[in-house]
């Protein structure tokens, strides 16, 4: 039996609007292993939990 979560996902545009980050900053964070991205077809998505985890780590 598997557990499925309904985690919110954000597009690059939504990330910019909500958190004030650019596409290049997101790409850099992914390359550095600080956040993970998910591809859904041609769309790049970021999990809300990934962003919350990253923000918590920089606020410590």
LUMKEBA-342164 format. One record per residue (C-alpha): x, y, z; chain; residue in three letters. Coordinates in nm, 2 decimals. Layout:
# LUMKEBA-342164
{{X Y Z} A ALA} ...
# end
This chain:
# LUMKEBA-342164
{{0.00 0.00 0.00} A UNK} {{0.14 0.34 -0.09} A UNK} {{0.06 0.68 0.06} A UNK} {{-0.01 0.96 -0.18} A UNK} {{0.01 1.32 -0.08} A UNK} {{-0.15 1.61 -0.26} A UNK} {{0.14 1.85 -0.24} A UNK} {{0.09 2.19 -0.41} A UNK} {{0.32 2.25 -0.71} A UNK} {{0.43 2.59 -0.84} A UNK} {{0.53 2.69 -1.19} A UNK} {{0.83 2.91 -1.25} A UNK} {{0.60 3.21 -1.30} A UNK} {{0.42 3.14 -0.97} A UNK} {{0.75 3.10 -0.79} A UNK} {{0.85 3.45 -0.92} A UNK} {{0.53 3.60 -0.81} A UNK} {{0.51 3.43 -0.46} A UNK} {{0.87 3.43 -0.36} A UNK} {{1.04 3.69 -0.58} A UNK} {{1.29 3.45 -0.74} A UNK} {{1.39 3.45 -1.11} A UNK} {{1.42 3.14 -1.34} A UNK} {{1.80 3.17 -1.32} A UNK} {{1.80 3.17 -0.94} A UNK} {{1.57 2.86 -0.94} A UNK} {{1.80 2.69 -1.19} A UNK} {{2.10 2.77 -0.97} A UNK} {{1.93 2.63 -0.66} A UNK} {{1.85 2.31 -0.85} A UNK} {{2.21 2.27 -0.97} A UNK} {{2.33 2.33 -0.61} A UNK} {{2.09 2.06 -0.49} A UNK} {{1.91 2.30 -0.26} A UNK} {{1.57 2.24 -0.42} A UNK} {{1.43 1.98 -0.66} A UNK} {{1.22 2.03 -0.97} A UNK} {{0.97 1.81 -1.14} A UNK} {{0.90 1.80 -1.51} A UNK} {{0.55 1.75 -1.63} A UNK} {{0.57 1.74 -2.01} A UNK} {{0.73 2.07 -2.10} A UNK} {{0.64 2.24 -1.77} A UNK} {{0.88 2.27 -1.48} A UNK} {{0.71 2.25 -1.14} A UNK} {{0.84 2.30 -0.79} A UNK} {{0.68 2.13 -0.48} A UNK} {{0.56 2.36 -0.21} A UNK} {{0.73 2.13 0.05} A UNK} {{1.07 2.17 -0.13} A UNK} {{1.04 2.55 -0.12} A UNK} {{0.93 2.54 0.25} A UNK} {{1.23 2.32 0.34} A UNK} {{1.47 2.55 0.16} A UNK} {{1.33 2.86 0.31} A UNK} {{1.34 2.71 0.66} A UNK} {{1.71 2.61 0.60} A UNK} {{1.81 2.97 0.51} A UNK} {{1.62 3.12 0.80} A UNK} {{1.80 2.92 1.07} A UNK} 
# end
